Amino acid sequence: MAEDLTLDELRTQIDEIDSSLLELISQRARMATEVARVKSEQSDDNGFYRPEREAQVLRKIIERNPGPLSEEEMARLFREIMSACLALEQTLDIAFLGPEGTFTQAAALKHFGHSVKTTAMGSIDQVFREVESGACQYGVVPVENSIEGVVNHTLDMLVNSNLMICGEVELRIHHHLLSNEESIEGITKVYSHQQSLAQCRAWLDTHLLKAERISVNSNAEAARLAAGEQHAAAIAGESAAELYALSVLMKNIENEADNTTRFLVLGQHETLPSDNDKTSLLFTAQNKPGALQEMLACFSDNGVSLTRIESRPSRKGMWEYVFFVDIEGHAQEATVALALDKLKDRASMLKLLGSYPRAVL
């Protein structure tokens, strides 16, 4: 029994386990290089990164996890192992909405692991262009927040882009008050992104009602500004605090404890089924009574569940709208394919944005 072992004996066993882990991880890495060789011989145009394969591996790990480590922690460890092994095959360059230290960068690293290169871009449209040009293999952009709703700029970019959605990331957002000040009493201005200011409105109204609230392009930019000014603070995450050497005066000041942001992973290739997928699409309806209901019936009539629907002005005619829809299942599944065929016949325009694995934790 482990309870009867001395400290030295326990440490000896841990050393033996570590040696076994080292050999197994090295063996996995050697297999990864062999996979790269086989793929190169097959001239696989989709590259070495396969979102559906990684999602399947992580789901199996979570299902088989015996504890005591949590499912989230075990998934994170295996994500990093896969990331390091993939880097032996191909180092991915991931464009994200910058600057350094944003939640979008955190989402990119959560999805791809830390053995990738991340390239900060100044705007969402620049992320799209960087991936479209091939300068980066993938891009990560925010698409919706559980409190503040959708990111309209991302939806608008999806209308005309030829990129495919090949993954999603859900990131629990914790906002902290960062500053060089020793306490909140000396703070006269607070920098942050407009959505973060909104997500922390209740705390600000209670504790910093008289402080000026200044909206900037990102929380990381807010941290950079606060680091260079007296009596200033920023609302941002822990990575921004570390990057700009700011103190965390107050933690978790968001209005809602389950504040979560969803991010999209963008690429140039379609993703194969992973057995637990979502499909995103957009369409326009004919300008007639009951047109939208007729469109949505294509899904309900074929047993396909909708998980989200949003509308945006089409910018092509007054009172014309584009509808963005997320549905359960992959476009290659029979029921989904049938629903999409019927929708294509009824919609004025239909565009498939991508089928991709559901976010893993």
C-alpha positions as CSV (number, residue, x, y, z in Angstrom):
1,M,0.0,0.0,0.0
2,A,1.3,3.5,-0.9
3,E,0.2,4.8,2.5
4,D,2.7,2.5,4.2
5,L,5.7,3.7,2.1
6,T,8.3,6.1,3.4
7,L,8.9,9.5,1.7
8,D,12.1,8.2,0.1
9,E,10.3,5.1,-1.2
10,L,7.5,7.3,-2.6
11,R,10.0,9.5,-4.4
12,T,11.7,6.5,-5.8
13,Q,8.5,5.3,-7.3
14,I,7.8,8.7,-8.7
15,D,11.2,8.7,-10.4
16,E,10.5,5.4,-11.9
17,I,7.1,6.6,-13.3
18,D,8.8,9.7,-14.6
19,S,11.3,7.6,-16.5
20,S,8.4,5.6,-18.0
21,L,6.6,8.7,-19.0
22,L,9.7,10.1,-20.6
23,E,10.1,7.0,-22.7
24,L,6.5,6.9,-23.7
25,I,6.4,10.6,-24.7
26,S,9.5,10.1,-26.7
27,Q,8.0,7.1,-28.4
28,R,4.9,9.1,-29.2
29,A,7.1,11.8,-30.7
30,R,9.0,9.3,-32.9
31,M,5.6,8.0,-34.1
32,A,4.6,11.6,-35.0
33,T,7.6,12.0,-37.2
34,E,6.7,8.7,-38.9
35,V,3.2,10.0,-39.5
36,A,4.8,13.1,-41.0
37,R,6.8,11.0,-43.4
38,V,3.8,9.0,-44.5
39,K,1.7,12.1,-45.1
40,S,4.5,13.7,-47.1
41,E,4.6,10.6,-49.4
42,Q,0.8,10.8,-49.8
43,S,1.0,14.5,-50.7
44,D,-1.8,15.4,-48.2
45,D,-2.9,18.9,-49.2
46,N,-4.6,19.4,-45.8
47,G,-1.3,19.6,-44.0
48,F,-0.2,17.8,-40.8
49,Y,-2.8,19.3,-38.4
50,R,-6.1,17.5,-38.4
51,P,-8.7,19.1,-36.1
52,E,-11.0,16.2,-36.1
53,R,-8.2,13.7,-35.1
54,E,-7.1,15.9,-32.2
55,A,-10.6,16.3,-31.0
56,Q,-11.1,12.5,-31.0
57,V,-7.9,11.9,-29.1
58,L,-8.8,14.5,-26.4
59,R,-12.3,13.1,-26.0
60,K,-10.9,9.6,-25.4
61,I,-8.5,10.9,-22.9
62,I,-11.3,12.7,-21.0
63,E,-13.5,9.5,-21.1
64,R,-10.8,7.3,-19.8
65,N,-9.4,9.8,-17.2
66,P,-9.4,7.9,-13.8
67,G,-8.5,11.0,-11.7
68,P,-7.4,12.5,-9.4
69,L,-6.5,15.1,-12.0
70,S,-9.6,16.9,-13.4
71,E,-10.8,16.3,-17.0
72,E,-9.8,19.9,-17.9
73,E,-6.3,19.5,-16.5
74,M,-5.7,16.1,-18.2
75,A,-6.9,17.5,-21.5
76,R,-4.5,20.4,-21.1
77,L,-1.6,18.1,-20.5
78,F,-2.3,16.0,-23.5
79,R,-3.0,19.0,-25.7
80,E,0.6,20.2,-24.9
81,I,2.0,16.7,-25.7
82,M,0.2,16.7,-29.1
83,S,1.3,20.3,-29.7
84,A,4.9,19.4,-29.2
85,C,4.7,16.3,-31.3
86,L,3.0,18.2,-34.1
87,A,5.8,20.8,-34.0
88,L,8.2,18.0,-35.0
89,E,6.1,17.6,-38.2
90,Q,5.2,21.3,-38.8
91,T,5.4,24.4,-36.7
92,L,2.0,26.2,-37.1
93,D,1.7,29.9,-37.3
94,I,-1.5,31.1,-35.7
95,A,-2.8,34.7,-36.4
96,F,-4.8,36.1,-33.5
97,L,-6.5,39.4,-32.6
98,G,-3.7,41.1,-30.7
99,P,-1.7,42.6,-29.2
100,E,0.2,40.1,-27.0
101,G,-1.7,39.1,-23.9
102,T,-5.3,39.2,-25.2
103,F,-7.9,36.6,-24.4
104,T,-7.8,35.6,-28.1
105,Q,-4.1,34.6,-27.8
106,A,-5.1,32.6,-24.7
107,A,-7.8,30.9,-26.7
108,A,-5.3,30.1,-29.5
109,L,-2.8,28.6,-27.1
110,K,-5.6,26.6,-25.4
111,H,-6.6,25.1,-28.7
112,F,-3.2,24.6,-30.4
113,G,-0.9,24.3,-27.3
114,H,2.2,26.3,-26.7
115,S,4.4,24.6,-29.4
116,V,3.1,26.9,-32.1
117,K,4.0,30.4,-33.2
118,T,1.3,33.1,-32.5
119,T,1.2,36.2,-34.6
120,A,-0.6,39.2,-33.2
121,M,-2.8,41.2,-35.7
122,G,-4.3,44.6,-35.1
123,S,-7.8,43.8,-36.2
124,I,-10.2,41.0,-37.0
125,D,-10.1,41.7,-40.8
126,Q,-6.2,41.5,-40.6
127,V,-6.5,38.0,-39.1
128,F,-8.7,37.0,-42.0
129,R,-6.3,38.4,-44.6
130,E,-3.2,36.8,-42.9
131,V,-4.8,33.4,-43.2
132,E,-6.3,34.0,-46.7
133,S,-2.8,34.9,-48.0
134,G,-1.2,31.8,-46.5
135,A,1.1,33.8,-44.3
136,C,-0.4,32.0,-41.3
137,Q,-2.0,28.5,-41.5
138,Y,-4.8,29.3,-39.1
139,G,-6.4,32.3,-37.4
140,V,-8.4,32.7,-34.1
141,V,-11.1,35.4,-33.7
142,P,-13.8,36.0,-31.1
143,V,-17.4,35.4,-32.3
144,E,-19.6,35.7,-29.2
145,N,-19.7,36.3,-25.5
146,S,-22.2,34.7,-23.1
147,I,-23.1,38.1,-21.6
148,E,-22.6,40.7,-24.4
149,G,-23.6,38.6,-27.4
150,V,-22.0,38.3,-30.9
151,V,-19.0,40.0,-32.3
152,N,-20.5,41.6,-35.4
153,H,-17.2,42.3,-37.1
154,T,-16.4,38.6,-37.2
155,L,-19.9,37.8,-38.7
156,D,-19.5,40.5,-41.3
157,M,-16.1,39.2,-42.3
158,L,-17.4,35.6,-42.8
159,V,-19.9,36.8,-45.4
160,N,-17.2,37.4,-48.1
161,S,-14.2,35.4,-46.9
162,N,-13.3,32.1,-48.5
163,L,-11.9,30.7,-45.2
164,M,-13.5,27.8,-43.5
165,I,-14.3,27.4,-39.8
166,C,-12.4,24.4,-38.7
167,G,-12.7,24.6,-34.9
168,E,-14.1,26.5,-31.9
169,V,-12.7,27.4,-28.5
170,E,-14.7,28.2,-25.4
171,L,-12.7,30.2,-22.8
172,R,-13.9,31.2,-19.4
173,I,-13.2,34.9,-19.0
174,H,-12.0,36.2,-15.7
175,H,-11.4,40.0,-15.6
176,H,-9.0,41.5,-13.1
177,L,-8.3,45.1,-12.2
178,L,-4.6,45.7,-13.0
179,S,-2.6,48.8,-12.0
180,N,0.7,50.2,-10.7
181,E,-1.3,51.8,-7.8
182,E,-1.2,50.2,-4.4
183,S,-5.0,50.4,-4.0
184,I,-8.1,51.3,-5.9
185,E,-8.5,54.6,-4.0
186,G,-5.9,56.3,-6.3
187,I,-7.4,55.2,-9.6
188,T,-9.0,58.0,-11.7
189,K,-9.3,56.2,-15.0
190,V,-9.9,52.6,-16.2
191,Y,-8.9,51.3,-19.6
192,S,-10.4,48.3,-21.3
193,H,-12.2,46.9,-24.3
194,Q,-15.8,48.1,-24.5
195,Q,-17.1,44.6,-24.0
196,S,-15.0,44.1,-20.9
197,L,-16.1,47.4,-19.5
198,A,-19.7,46.2,-20.0
199,Q,-19.0,42.8,-18.5
200,C,-17.6,44.5,-15.3
201,R,-20.1,47.4,-15.2
202,A,-21.7,46.3,-11.8
203,W,-18.3,46.2,-10.0
204,L,-17.2,49.5,-11.5
205,D,-20.5,51.1,-10.5
206,T,-20.0,50.0,-7.0
207,H,-16.2,50.5,-6.5
208,L,-15.0,53.0,-9.1
209,L,-18.1,55.0,-10.0
210,K,-16.2,58.3,-10.4
211,A,-13.3,56.8,-12.4
212,E,-13.3,57.6,-16.1
213,R,-13.9,54.5,-18.3
214,I,-11.9,54.6,-21.5
215,S,-12.6,52.1,-24.3
216,V,-9.6,50.8,-26.3
217,N,-9.0,48.2,-29.0
218,S,-8.1,45.3,-26.6
219,N,-7.5,44.5,-23.0
220,A,-3.8,44.0,-23.6
221,E,-3.6,47.5,-25.0
222,A,-5.4,48.7,-21.9
223,A,-2.8,47.0,-19.7
224,R,0.0,48.7,-21.8
225,L,-1.5,52.1,-21.3
226,A,-2.1,51.6,-17.6
227,A,1.5,50.5,-17.1
228,G,2.7,53.8,-18.4
229,E,0.4,56.1,-16.4
230,Q,-0.2,57.1,-12.8
231,H,-3.7,56.7,-11.3
232,A,-4.7,54.4,-14.2
233,A,-5.9,50.9,-14.2
234,A,-6.8,48.3,-16.8
235,I,-9.4,45.5,-16.9
236,A,-7.6,42.5,-18.4
237,G,-6.5,38.9,-17.7
238,E,-3.5,37.4,-15.8
239,S,-1.4,37.1,-19.0
240,A,-1.6,40.9,-19.5
241,A,-0.6,41.5,-15.9
242,E,2.5,39.4,-16.3
243,L,3.4,40.9,-19.7
244,Y,3.2,44.5,-18.5
245,A,4.3,43.9,-14.9
246,L,1.1,45.2,-13.3
247,S,-0.3,44.2,-9.9
248,V,-3.6,42.5,-9.7
249,L,-5.6,44.8,-7.3
250,M,-8.9,42.9,-7.6
251,K,-9.6,39.5,-9.1
252,N,-12.7,38.3,-11.0
253,I,-14.6,41.5,-11.2
254,E,-16.9,40.4,-14.0
255,N,-20.6,40.7,-13.6
256,E,-21.3,37.0,-14.1
257,A,-19.2,34.1,-12.8
258,D,-19.8,31.9,-15.8
259,N,-18.7,34.7,-18.3
260,T,-17.5,32.7,-21.4
261,T,-16.3,33.8,-24.8
262,R,-16.4,31.6,-27.9
263,F,-13.7,31.9,-30.5
264,L,-13.6,30.5,-34.1
265,V,-10.5,28.8,-35.6
266,L,-10.2,29.7,-39.3
267,G,-8.3,27.8,-42.0
268,Q,-8.3,27.1,-45.7
269,H,-9.3,23.4,-45.6
270,E,-12.5,21.5,-44.8
271,T,-12.5,19.4,-41.6
272,L,-13.6,15.8,-41.7
273,P,-16.2,14.4,-39.2
274,S,-15.1,13.8,-35.6
275,D,-18.4,12.2,-34.5
276,N,-19.3,15.2,-32.4
277,D,-19.5,18.2,-34.7
278,K,-21.2,21.5,-35.4
279,T,-21.9,23.2,-38.7
280,S,-22.0,26.9,-39.3
281,L,-23.7,28.5,-42.3
282,L,-25.3,31.7,-43.5
283,F,-28.3,32.3,-45.8
284,T,-30.6,35.0,-47.0
285,A,-34.3,34.5,-47.2
286,Q,-36.7,35.7,-49.9
287,N,-38.5,38.9,-49.0
288,K,-42.0,37.4,-48.4
289,P,-44.1,36.6,-45.4
290,G,-43.1,33.4,-43.6
291,A,-39.8,33.1,-45.5
292,L,-37.6,32.6,-42.4
293,Q,-39.9,30.1,-40.9
294,E,-39.8,28.2,-44.2
295,M,-36.0,28.2,-44.1
296,L,-35.8,26.9,-40.5
297,A,-38.3,24.2,-41.2
298,C,-35.6,22.5,-43.4
299,F,-33.8,21.7,-40.2
300,S,-36.7,20.7,-37.9
301,D,-38.3,18.6,-40.6
302,N,-35.1,16.5,-40.9
303,G,-34.4,16.3,-37.2
304,V,-31.4,18.7,-37.1
305,S,-31.1,20.9,-34.0
306,L,-30.2,24.6,-34.2
307,T,-27.8,25.8,-31.5
308,R,-27.7,29.5,-32.6
309,I,-29.2,32.0,-35.0
310,E,-28.1,35.6,-35.6
311,S,-29.0,38.2,-38.2
312,R,-27.0,41.0,-39.7
313,P,-27.9,43.6,-42.4
314,S,-26.8,42.3,-45.8
315,R,-25.6,45.8,-46.9
316,K,-26.9,45.0,-50.3
317,G,-30.4,46.3,-49.9
318,M,-32.5,48.1,-47.4
319,W,-34.1,45.8,-44.8
320,E,-32.4,42.7,-46.2
321,Y,-30.7,40.5,-43.7
322,V,-28.1,37.6,-43.6
323,F,-28.9,34.9,-41.1
324,F,-26.1,33.1,-39.4
325,V,-27.0,29.6,-38.1
326,D,-25.1,26.9,-36.1
327,I,-26.5,23.4,-36.2
328,E,-25.6,20.1,-34.6
329,G,-23.8,17.6,-36.8
330,H,-21.4,17.6,-39.7
331,A,-22.3,18.5,-43.3
332,Q,-21.4,15.0,-44.4
333,E,-24.0,13.4,-42.1
334,A,-27.0,12.2,-44.0
335,T,-29.7,14.2,-42.1
336,V,-27.6,17.4,-42.2
337,A,-26.8,17.0,-45.9
338,L,-30.5,16.5,-46.7
339,A,-31.5,19.6,-44.6
340,L,-28.9,21.7,-46.5
341,D,-30.1,20.5,-49.9
342,K,-33.6,21.6,-49.0
343,L,-32.4,24.9,-47.7
344,K,-30.4,25.5,-50.9
345,D,-33.6,25.2,-52.9
346,R,-35.5,27.7,-50.7
347,A,-32.9,30.3,-49.8
348,S,-31.9,33.2,-52.0
349,M,-28.3,32.5,-51.0
350,L,-26.6,29.8,-49.0
351,K,-23.0,29.6,-47.9
352,L,-21.5,26.8,-45.8
353,L,-19.0,28.3,-43.4
354,G,-17.6,25.0,-42.1
355,S,-18.2,21.8,-40.1
356,Y,-15.9,21.3,-37.2
357,P,-15.5,19.5,-33.8
358,R,-17.4,20.9,-30.8
359,A,-15.1,22.6,-28.3
360,V,-13.4,20.1,-26.0
361,L,-13.8,21.6,-22.5
